Amino acid sequence: MASDASRARPWDFDRPLRICLLSYRTNPHCGGQGVYIRNLSRALKDLGHHVEVVTGPPDIQLDPRIGLHRLACLDLYNPEALFRIPSLRELINPINLVEWLSVCTMGFPEPFTFGLRAFLFLRNRFQQYDIVHDNQSLSYGLLAVKRFIPTVATIHHPITVDRNTALRAAPNMMRKAQIMRWYSFVGMQKRVSKRLGHIITVSKSARDDIAREFGIPRDRFIVAPNGVDTSLFRPVDGVERDRNRVIVTNSSDIPLKGLHYLLKAVKRVHVIKPVNLVVIGTPKENGRIRHLVSELGIGEIVKFTGRVSNEELVSHYARAWVAVVPSLYEGFGLPAAEAMACGVPVISTTGGALPEVVGDAGMLVPPGDSDALAYALLEVLRNQEKARTLGVKGYRRVLKNFTWEQAARKTVQAYRETIRDHHRPQQTQN
């Protein structure tokens, strides 16, 4: 297929590339994957490359210059029809059947089944692309794709960190068993990633952690930090910041995100001075976050916004005095970079790659330490000059280090190295 076409012509390694991006789940508002695909694809296009995106659910808003191919699936995690029962006609398809049976037994099959569907989609189209770039599905189907076309993958962080944190927070053995079943795809991702010649990741910290957790040599990685859409996330003139307002952009009940430590810190701060916490998003109705808010008696000073648009998020940043990233671990830390791009001072933990993103432009505290978070909050809330200085330093740091153009250029470097290695044996034979 594509390999025959490649042998038919000398390879021009400097010409614009024809890129196919794969992403099994592309929520454009949260979760990182949709944000990554939307912005990276646009930046690659701006550099002059041809870009097409192959995705699973939900819908993603791409630059109109970019081709979009959405693969049909059962979409069993659609919140408007969560875990629906498929029709018999749908289950005639063997991939759909595998997906449904795995969900019925508390598995998470989307990465695996998306990879199979992606291979079936691509098998007659390999000649249309120079490179396939997988966004952390790491499915067995990717190994089939790799036989015919240069293939690289982004691993944002080792998913084993999420699994292990969830296991530590599990209240009983039954819950631990459920978590292990949910994360059963991790074994597949480890095996597939070991067979890829090149891997893109978004920070040095993530590179080191993935190399250790997945058993992959560090020299296979290319670090291409994420960017921030600075045309969207930027300081807003004419808006007065609320001296008591704290913002956090993750309402998740997932222990890894550390929101419960921030809630405890806000409780401590509130005893000393007025404070209001704005939480972007909505936690589970009967989840641990809502229970903790009630238990701490801070319902009057904590506001959950529900889903907001990017424009509304920027408006929230413009009114906030300080942004907090309380995560126990991040492979990059896009919320920190977005807050910095808006000129908001940032308090972050040192979990994972966050120190690489924040640097000396924010206050860093140990992960999982509510007392340290409370102390840092009081320092920034009380000190107007410190808040101003951190906001300016953060804004400048983003412009210097974390634009999507920079991310795209480093990603193209990974593409060209992958293509060279893929074609080198063929050129030697010729």
Sequence and secondary structure as in RCSB ss.txt:
>XXXX:A:sequence
MASDASRARPWDFDRPLRICLLSYRTNPHCGGQGVYIRNLSRALKDLGHHVEVVTGPPDIQLDPRIGLHRLACLD
LYNPEALFRIPSLRELINPINLVEWLSVCTMGFPEPFTFGLRAFLFLRNRFQQYDIVHDNQSLSYGLLAVKRFIP
TVATIHHPITVDRNTALRAAPNMMRKAQIMRWYSFVGMQKRVSKRLGHIITVSKSARDDIAREFGIPRDRFIVAP
NGVDTSLFRPVDGVERDRNRVIVTNSSDIPLKGLHYLLKAVKRVHVIKPVNLVVIGTPKENGRIRHLVSELGIGE
IVKFTGRVSNEELVSHYARAWVAVVPSLYEGFGLPAAEAMACGVPVISTTGGALPEVVGDAGMLVPPGDSDALAY
ALLEVLRNQEKARTLGVKGYRRVLKNFTWEQAARKTVQAYRETIRDHHRPQQTQN
>XXXX:A:secstr
 HHHHHHTS   TTS  EEEEEES   SSSSSHHHHHHHHHHHHHHTT EEEEEE SS     TTSEEEE     
TT GGGTT    HHHHTSHHHHHHHHHHHTT   HHHHHHHHHHHHHTTTGGG SEEEEES   HHHHHHHTTS 
EEEE  S HHHHHHHHHHH SSHHHHHHHHHHTTTHHHHHHHHHT S EEES HHHHHHHHHHHT  GGGEEE  
  B TTTS   TT    TTEEEES     GGG HHHHHHHHHHHHHHS  EEEESB   TTSHHHHHHHHHT GG
GEEE BS  HHHHHHHHHH SEEEE  S  SS HHHHHHHHTT  EEEE STTHHHHHTTSSEEE TT HHHHHH
HHHHHHH HHHHHHHHHHHHHHHHHH BHHHHHHHHHHHHHHHHHHHHHHHHHH 
